[in-house]
Amino acid sequence: MAAIVSNVHRWGEMIKLSHSVFALPFAVLATFLAARPKLPTAGQLGLIVLCMVAARSAAMTFNRIVDAGLDARNPRTAGRHIPRGMISIAAAWAFFAGACGVLAGCCGGFLWLYGNGWPLILCLPVIGILCVYSYTKRFTRWSHLVLGAGIALAPPAAWIAISPATLGLPAGLLMLAVMFWIAGFDLIYACQDADFDRREKLHSIPAKMGVASALWLARAFHVITVAALIGVGLTVAGLETLYYVGVGCVTVLLIVENALVSPNNLSRVNLAFFTVNGVVGLVLGILGVLDIVLT
């Protein structure tokens, strides 16, 4: 049993399973919005959660495989599992294939249980988009936006899984909010590697434009996030006080996140990245869902 727990912990650490909390609440919120005026079933919610975790696990594993050489040369990432030999490339490929299989199976569940074939049709393109991100920093500084766009597929994907016929502006605005939120905090996180990226001739905004410019751009991205979340409230009839309280909390949290770092002090990047962003998703997701359920 101890060996099983240790293996689960090692793989969970490798793919940063806990980071699923970033986009998952937005997918759950989209699920409840798409199901209105009813509520999603337990089966639909379960499949959405499994799809999210499987897709993210596959994408993160692929990224770790592709970046193994870079991670080994970067002092900040040299301790990751593949560079240290704790997980082999072959095992990582097997895990990636397994995660893709779980995703396909769960997408197939929507066809089998609910007669909705769109998730199964779209699961391969979605995985492709998520994996493409791992190569983008080799040729474009806008890789942060590519990452944001890939993860931001979560809300519209959840919406399509529940009610493809009603996909529209609210889902698009949720996607926009997540895209610029993720891109913004990825910019903050990437500031730690600006010097390394320059040495390796990698393309990132901090490496190309400087840390100060990157941090200002992150703030601008987060302004777009808040504007898009307000737009969701304005375009979805029935979203009331709790949702807007959630948007207000997200606004405050993003202000705090951006205030935690400066060009001369990046020591609190991990606090901004891991802690604050985890709370952002949870707060908006919980309050948004409660608003829908209680109204």
C-alpha positions in Angstrom: 0.0 0.0 0.0 2.8 2.4 0.9 4.4 1.8 -2.6 1.0 2.5 -4.3 0.6 5.8 -2.3 4.2 6.8 -3.1 3.7 6.2 -6.9 0.4 8.1 -6.9 2.1 11.0 -5.1 5.1 10.9 -7.5 2.9 11.0 -10.6 0.6 13.6 -9.0 3.6 15.8 -8.4 5.0 15.3 -11.9 1.8 16.5 -13.6 1.0 19.0 -10.8 -2.5 17.4 -10.4 -3.4 20.0 -7.8 -3.3 22.6 -10.5 -6.4 21.2 -12.0 -8.2 23.5 -9.6 -7.2 26.5 -11.9 -9.6 25.9 -14.8 -11.9 23.1 -13.5 -14.2 25.6 -11.6 -14.8 27.5 -14.9 -15.7 24.2 -16.6 -18.1 23.4 -13.8 -19.6 26.9 -14.0 -20.1 26.5 -17.8 -21.7 23.1 -17.1 -24.3 24.6 -14.8 -24.9 27.6 -17.2 -25.4 25.2 -20.2 -27.8 23.0 -18.3 -30.2 25.8 -17.3 -33.1 25.9 -16.6 -32.4 22.5 -15.2 -29.3 21.3 -13.2 -26.7 19.0 -14.7 -26.9 15.4 -13.6 -24.3 13.7 -11.4 -23.2 11.7 -14.3 -22.6 14.7 -16.5 -20.7 16.5 -13.7 -18.6 13.4 -13.1 -17.7 13.0 -16.8 -16.8 16.7 -17.1 -14.5 16.5 -14.1 -12.8 13.3 -15.4 -12.4 14.8 -18.9 -10.8 17.9 -17.4 -8.4 16.0 -15.2 -7.5 13.5 -18.0 -6.9 16.3 -20.6 -4.8 18.3 -18.2 -2.8 15.2 -17.1 -2.1 14.3 -20.8 -1.1 17.9 -21.7 1.2 18.3 -18.7 2.9 14.9 -19.2 3.5 15.8 -22.9 5.0 19.1 -21.8 7.3 17.4 -19.3 8.5 14.9 -22.0 9.1 17.6 -24.7 10.9 19.9 -22.2 12.9 17.3 -20.4 16.2 18.5 -21.9 15.5 22.1 -21.2 14.3 21.3 -17.6 17.6 19.5 -17.0 19.6 22.6 -18.0 17.5 25.0 -16.0 18.6 25.2 -12.3 15.0 26.1 -11.3 13.5 22.9 -13.0 16.5 20.5 -12.8 14.8 18.8 -9.8 11.7 17.7 -11.8 11.0 14.0 -12.0 12.1 13.2 -15.5 15.5 15.1 -15.4 16.2 13.4 -12.0 15.4 10.0 -13.4 12.5 9.4 -11.0 10.2 8.9 -14.0 11.5 7.5 -17.3 10.5 8.9 -20.7 8.9 5.6 -21.6 6.8 5.6 -18.4 5.8 9.2 -19.2 4.7 8.2 -22.7 2.7 5.3 -21.3 1.0 7.6 -18.8 0.3 10.1 -21.6 -1.4 7.4 -23.6 -3.4 6.3 -20.6 -4.6 9.8 -19.9 -5.7 10.2 -23.6 -7.5 6.9 -23.3 -9.4 8.0 -20.2 -10.3 11.3 -22.0 -11.6 9.5 -25.0 -13.5 7.0 -22.9 -15.2 9.8 -20.8 -16.0 11.7 -24.0 -17.5 8.5 -25.3 -19.6 8.4 -22.2 -21.5 11.5 -23.4 -22.4 9.6 -26.6 -23.4 6.4 -24.8 -25.3 8.0 -21.9 -26.7 11.2 -23.4 -26.6 10.8 -27.1 -24.1 13.7 -27.6 -21.3 12.7 -29.9 -19.6 16.1 -30.0 -17.2 15.5 -27.1 -15.9 12.3 -28.7 -15.5 14.1 -32.1 -13.6 17.0 -30.6 -11.4 15.2 -28.0 -8.5 14.5 -30.4 -8.3 18.1 -31.7 -8.4 19.4 -28.2 -5.5 17.2 -27.1 -3.7 18.3 -30.2 -4.1 22.0 -29.3 -3.0 21.4 -25.7 0.1 19.5 -26.8 1.1 22.1 -29.5 1.7 24.6 -26.8 4.8 22.7 -25.6 6.6 23.7 -28.9 5.5 27.3 -29.2 8.1 28.9 -27.0 10.7 27.6 -29.5 9.4 30.0 -32.2 7.0 32.7 -30.8 7.0 35.0 -27.8 3.2 34.6 -27.6 3.3 31.1 -26.2 1.7 32.4 -23.1 -1.5 33.2 -25.0 -1.4 29.8 -26.7 -1.3 28.2 -23.3 -4.2 30.4 -22.2 -6.2 29.5 -25.3 -5.6 25.8 -24.8 -6.7 25.8 -21.2 -9.6 28.2 -22.0 -11.2 25.5 -24.2 -12.5 24.0 -20.9 -15.6 26.2 -20.6 -16.9 25.9 -24.2 -16.0 22.2 -24.2 -18.1 21.7 -21.1 -20.9 23.7 -22.6 -20.8 21.6 -25.8 -20.9 18.4 -23.7 -24.1 19.5 -21.9 -26.0 21.6 -24.6 -24.2 22.1 -27.9 -27.2 23.8 -29.4 -27.0 26.7 -26.9 -23.3 27.4 -27.3 -22.9 31.1 -27.8 -21.6 34.4 -26.4 -21.5 33.5 -22.7 -19.3 30.5 -23.3 -17.1 32.6 -25.6 -16.7 35.3 -22.9 -15.9 32.6 -20.3 -13.2 31.3 -22.7 -11.8 34.8 -23.1 -11.7 35.3 -19.3 -9.8 32.1 -18.8 -7.5 32.6 -21.7 -6.2 36.0 -20.5 -6.2 34.9 -16.8 -4.0 32.0 -17.6 -1.8 33.9 -20.0 -1.4 36.7 -17.4 -0.2 34.5 -14.6 1.9 32.4 -17.0 3.7 35.7 -17.9 4.3 36.3 -14.2 5.7 32.8 -13.7 7.8 33.0 -16.8 9.6 36.1 -15.5 11.7 33.7 -13.3 13.2 32.2 -16.5 13.9 35.3 -18.5 17.7 34.9 -18.4 17.6 31.2 -19.0 15.2 31.7 -22.0 17.6 34.2 -23.5 20.6 31.8 -23.1 18.6 29.0 -24.7 17.2 31.2 -27.4 13.7 30.5 -26.3 10.9 32.9 -27.1 9.0 34.3 -24.2 7.7 37.8 -23.5 9.9 38.3 -20.4 13.0 37.3 -22.4 12.1 39.4 -25.4 10.5 42.5 -23.8 12.0 42.4 -20.3 10.4 41.6 -17.0 8.9 45.0 -16.3 7.1 45.0 -19.6 5.9 41.4 -19.1 4.4 42.3 -15.7 2.6 45.3 -17.1 1.2 43.1 -19.9 0.1 40.6 -17.3 -1.9 43.3 -15.6 -3.5 44.3 -18.9 -4.5 40.7 -19.5 -6.1 40.5 -16.1 -8.1 43.6 -16.8 -9.5 41.8 -19.9 -10.3 38.8 -17.7 -12.4 40.9 -15.3 -14.2 42.7 -18.2 -15.0 39.3 -19.8 -16.4 38.0 -16.5 -18.6 41.1 -16.2 -19.7 40.4 -19.8 -20.8 36.9 -18.8 -23.0 38.4 -16.1 -24.5 40.9 -18.5 -25.3 38.3 -21.2 -26.7 35.5 -19.0 -30.2 36.3 -17.7 -30.6 35.4 -14.0 -27.0 35.7 -12.8 -27.3 37.9 -9.7 -25.6 39.0 -6.6 -23.5 35.9 -5.7 -21.9 35.8 -9.2 -21.0 39.5 -9.1 -19.6 39.0 -5.6 -17.4 36.3 -7.1 -16.3 38.7 -9.9 -15.5 41.3 -7.2 -13.4 38.8 -5.3 -11.6 37.7 -8.4 -10.8 41.4 -9.2 -9.3 41.9 -5.7 -7.3 38.6 -5.9 -5.9 39.6 -9.3 -4.8 43.0 -7.9 -3.1 41.2 -5.0 -1.5 38.7 -7.4 0.0 41.4 -9.5 1.1 43.4 -6.5 3.0 40.5 -5.1 5.7 40.7 -7.7 7.9 43.5 -9.2 10.8 43.6 -11.7 13.2 43.8 -8.7 11.5 41.2 -6.5 10.2 37.9 -7.9 10.6 36.0 -4.7 6.8 35.8 -4.2 6.0 34.4 -7.7 5.1 31.0 -6.3 2.7 32.6 -3.8 1.1 34.6 -6.7 1.0 31.6 -9.0 0.0 28.7 -6.8 -2.0 30.1 -3.9 -3.8 33.2 -5.3 -4.7 31.6 -8.7 -6.1 28.5 -6.9 -8.4 30.7 -4.9 -9.5 32.7 -8.0 -11.0 29.7 -9.7 -12.6 28.2 -6.6 -14.2 31.5 -5.5 -15.8 32.3 -8.9 -16.8 28.7 -9.5 -18.4 28.2 -6.1 -20.2 31.5 -6.0 -21.3 31.3 -9.6 -22.7 27.8 -9.2 -24.5 28.8 -6.0 -26.0 31.8 -7.8 -27.5 29.5 -10.5 -28.7 26.8 -8.0 -30.3 29.3 -5.6 -32.1 31.5 -8.2 
